[in-house]
Structures are given as C-alpha cells and as structure tokens.
C-alpha cells in the first residue's frame, strides 16, 4: 500500500525550492520546546544533512528529558543568539519569530513552517497548514518532497513529534493521514512501543510525589467540568522535581468522564504560566488567544501577570465558558 501524498500547494513548493537552493541552515523552534518542536527540528536537521547540506539545530532552552536520547539531540546548540554565515533559517512550530526567543534569526532568509492558527507570516517563505495534527506531519511532507529516504533517525524524531502533539492520538486533530504517516514510520524500522515508553515511562519517585500533591490540591469548577491544578516552586523543591517533571501531568484529570477541561497554573518565581487542555470540541486555543497565547483546540498555553488570585478567577471563568460553548 502506498501512502497518499499530500498534494503540494504553492507554499510547500516554495519551501521545497528554498531548501533545495540553499546549502547552510539554522533549524530553530520555540522556547521551552515540547516533543513536536524537538522531533520536527531533529528530523529536519537530519534530512538536510542527508542531502549533503549543513544544518545547525538551535534551541533557547534545554530539550525535554524524553527527547534527549533521540539521534542528534546532543548536537542541538542551546543559545539565546545566533550568528555566523547561514543561507537560511528554518523555523518550525512557531506562530511568531519571537516565540523562538533567539536573537539574530531575522538576519536570515526565514522558511516558516507551522500548523498553528494565527501565525503571523513572518517568514520569507511561509508554509502554514492548520489541518496538520503536528508540525511533524509537515516535516514528513518536506522529507518526501525532497526525496530524502525515511531513515530510522528521521522516523524516530517524527514519531515523537506526532505522538506528543496529538496527546497519544487522543486529540481532535488526528486524521486518517496521521496514522498513514505513522505506519510509514514504523515500517522504517523504529518501534512505536519503545518510543512511547521513552516518552511516557521515564518518570521517578519524585514525580509520583509531585503528582499526588497536585491532584490532592485539585479544585473543580463549572459544575465539575473544569479541573484546576496548581504547582509552584515549593512543591517542586519538596518533591525533588524540576519543571521537566511536569510533562503530562496536566492530562490526568481528563481521565474523569465529567471533566472536559483542565487548567494548570504554574506559579514560579520568574514567571506565571498557564496551560490548558480539553476534550473533543472544547476550544481552549481561543481562550489562550485572548491572553496573547496560542496552541491548538485541545492544548494551549499563555503567560499571565500577577496577582495570581485575580488572574486565576478570570481564566477559570473563561475556560468554563469555553466548555459551555463547546458542549452545545
């Protein structure tokens, strides 16, 4: 069975032409990278090198622990500024160039590849596909378009990208083509079972303690349909955890049938960030957009100004309203 190819549109063709005609690339994604950001970035860097080109992957922040054993992860440069002679910067999974939090990228010819709603078209070339379940799906199309073999290194990075950005294939952004791509990935010689274990089964006892503390403090709002979690520096310190250990915990309340959305307030010394998750037709991206954030229908995030109590009440009310609207 042959995987149906995505029909190239003008923007994808322009991106492919820009990649073919240049030799030295920076490959970047957003600050505080997640699995889709890192997986897409590593797959792109591998593909460019397999074409005989030079590529330097850069990130503002360290990679999540579950990504650090992926092929090429050790070569990612952690930096807040880029310099040097490059022909182009490939920026993945970023609604705006500022999301990279890396200075100097605007000096280069920018190839903007993203699947988020509200992208600002900041690139010299902009290929945007809001129907893609993950940026990893778009990078797969680029790999195919460049006629680069789907090696195990590229395939493993793409699988982590798609697995994490679809919430283990539970989010509403999953399409039949998502599974078609993953079938090809598995056929390339990678093990979905091993990669899933790498992502979801690398916790520690401290993370279990943190999970207990967060769930014991959980509050329900909106008639029990909105779960609210909180974490702060003290909770991390007492459990011996870092912010890396928060990955995936926000999804736990969604296991309850009545819970339709979850709000996680992350109240740290240097920032107050909010993550929101939802089920089905509940659109939490729209909530994030009102606070200057973004994401997807079922997964979004943004930053807030203190005081926490005032911000908390407003956000919870907005998410409850989104649940009401999505349940009609």
N, C-alpha and C positions, 0 to 999 in steps of 0.2 A: 504494500500500500504506500502510495506517495503522499507526503504531506502537502496539502493545498498551500500554495504560496500566496502570500498577501500581495494583491495587485499593487505594484509600485505607483505611488502618486508622484506629483511633481516635486513635492518637498523631500520625499525619500530619495528620489532620483538625484536631486541636487545635493543631498547629504552624501550619497554614494560617490558622486563625481568629485566632491570636495575631498573626500577621504582618499580616493584613488590618485588625485593630482598633487597631493602633498606628501612630505616624507617624515617630518619630525612633529610629534604631537604631545601635548599635555592632555591627560584624561582626568577630569575632575567630577565631583558630585557634591551633594550638600553636606554642610556641617552636621556633626552628631549623626554619622551615617548609619543606616539600617541595612538589612540584608539585600534589598533591591539596589540600593545605591552602590554597595561594595561589589555585589555579584555582577551588576551591569558594567561597572568600571573595570573589574578584572577581566571579564570576558572581552570587552572592547580592547583593552591593552594587549591581551594575548592575540586577538585577531589581527591587530595592526602589526605586531611583531612577526606573525606567521606570514604576512605579506611582504616581509623584508623591510618594514618601516621601523622607525624609532618611536617609542612611546614611554612617557613618564607619568605614572599614576600618582596623584597628589590628593591629600585629604587634610582638612583643617583639624580634625580630631582623630584620636586613635580608633581603629576598627573595633567593632563588637567582638567579644571573645570567640563567638561561634564562627566568625569569618576568618580568624587569624591563621587557621591551618589550610585555607584554600590555596591552591597553587598561585603564586605571585603575590600573595598578601604581604609577605615580608619585604617586598620591594616597593611598597607604597610609601611615598615620602610624606611625612606629617609636617605640614608647614602652613604658615599664615600668609605667605607671599611667594609668588613665582617670578623668576627672572630667567634670562637666557634666550637663546635663539631657537624659536619654535615656529613652525609654519601654521599651526592651528591649535586651538584648544577645543576638545570635545567635552561638552558639559552635559552631564546626564542627570535626569531626575530632579531638575531644579526649575521652579516656577519663575525665578528671577536670578540674575547673576549674583546678587547679594547673598543668596542662600548658601553659596559656597563658603562665604566668609574668608575667601582667599583673595588678597590684593594682587593686582597685576594681570589678571586674566583678560581684562578689557583691552590689553595691548595687542591681543592676537585676533586672528580670524576665528570667530567662535561658531562651532557647529552645535546647535541647541537641540537636544533630543529629550523629549519629555512626554509624559502621559497625564499630567495634572491639568485640571480645569483652571483657567485663569493665568496661564503662562503669559509673560509679558513680551514675548517675541524679541528677546534681547540679542539674538544671535545674528551673525552674518548670513547663516542658513538656519532655518527653523523647521524641524520636522516634529510635529505635535500630533499625537494620536490618543485622544481621550478614551477610546474604546479598548485600548490595551490594558490587560489586567495588571501588568507590571512593566517597568521600563526594560526589564529583562526580555520581554517578548519583542520589543522594538530592536534591541541589540541582536536578538536572534535573526530578525529580518535583515539587519545590516550584514551580519556574518554570511547569511545566504546570498545576499546581493553582491557581496564582494567575492563570492565563490571560495570562501575560506573553509577548509574541512572542519567539521564539528568534532574537535579533539576532546579528549576527556577533561582537559584543563578548562576549556571554554564551556563544555557542557555542565560541569560541576558548579561553576560560578553562576551560570544561567539558572540552574535548578534552584539554588539557594535564593536567588533573586525572586523567582516566581513563587516558590513555596512560602516565603515570608511575607511578600506583599499581598498575597491572596488569603492570608490567615489560614494557612494549610488547606487551601482550596475551599474555604468556607464563606468568603466574602461574595457579595453580589456581582463583583467584577469578573468572575470566572466565566469563560466561554468554552464552547467545544474546541476552539483552536488552542486554548490554553493546554488542554490535555493532549492535543495533537503534537504540540511542541515538546511537552514533557515525554511523550512516547519516543520522539526522536532523541531526546537527551538520554533516556535510559538505554536506547539502542547504541549510543555512542560509547557505552562501556562503564557508565557510572551507576552507582547503586542508590536509588531513592531512599531505601531503608537506612543506609549508612549516613547519607546526608541529613535526613530528618533527625536521626539520633544525634548527629553533630550539633544541630541547631537547638533541639529541644531537650536533650538529656545530658547537658553538661553543667548542671547546677551543683550546689554544695549545701551543706547543712545550714550555713548562714542564710542562704536564700530561703530555705524552708522556714527558718525563724522569722525572716522578714515577711514572708507570705502570711504567716499566722498573725503577725502584728497588724498588717494592712487589712486583712479580712476581719479581724476582731474589731477594728475601728470602722468598718464599712457602715454607711448610712444609706437608707432607701428613701427616695423622693418620687414625686409624680405617681402616686398610687402604687408604689413598689416597682415601677418600671424603669427607674433610673437609679443605678448604684453609684455611690460616690466613695472613692478611695482617697487616701492622703498618705504622703510619705515626706519625711524631712531628714535633715542631717542627723538628728539624734537617733532616729530609727535605723539609719544606715550604720551609724557608729556602733550601736548596741548589738546589732546582728552581725557585725564584721563584714558588711557588704559594701559594694560600690554601686554607682548608678548603672553599671553594666548588668548587675543582677536584677534590675527592674524589668528586663526584657521579658515580655509575655505575660507578666502578672496582671496587667490590666484586663486581659481577656477572661480571667477566671470567673467573675460574676456572670458572664454571659452564658455559663453552663446552666443557670437557673432559667426555667421556661418563661417566667414572668418578666425577667429583666430584659429590657430592649436596648438599653444603652448604658455605658459606663463612663464616668468622668474620673480621671486621676489627676489630683493636684500634687505637683512636685515642688515643694517649698524648700528650696535650698538657699544657702547664704547669698549666692551670687545671682540668683535668678528665681523667678516663679513661672514655671511652665505647666501647661495643661495638655493632657492627651485625652482624646475621646474615641470610643469605639461603639459600634452599633450593629444591629442585626437588620437583614433584609432591606426594606425600603426606607429605613430611617436615615435621613441625610444629615450627617454631622459635619460634612465639609462646609456646608452653608453656615453653620454656627461658627466654625473656625474662621471663615472669611470675614465675619463681622468684627473679629478681633485682630485682623491683619494676618491671620494664619492661613493654612491650607491643608491639602491632603486629598482624601478620596471620600466617597459617600459613606463608607463604613469605618473609616480610620482617618483621624485628623489631629492637628495639634496647633498650639499657638502659645505666645508668651503674654503675661499679664503684669500690670503694675499693682503694687500693693496699695491699700491694705487687703490682706487675704480674705477676711470675712466678707467684706463688701463685694469683692470680685467673685467669691465662691457662690454667693446667693444669686448673683446675676447670671453666671454661667449655668448653674444648675437649672434655673428657670428657663433659660434659652434652650437647653438640651431637652427639658421636659416638653417644651412647646414643639420641638422638632419631632419628638416621639408621638405627640398627639397628631401632628400633621401627617406623619408617615403611617399612622395606624388607621387613617380614614379610608 
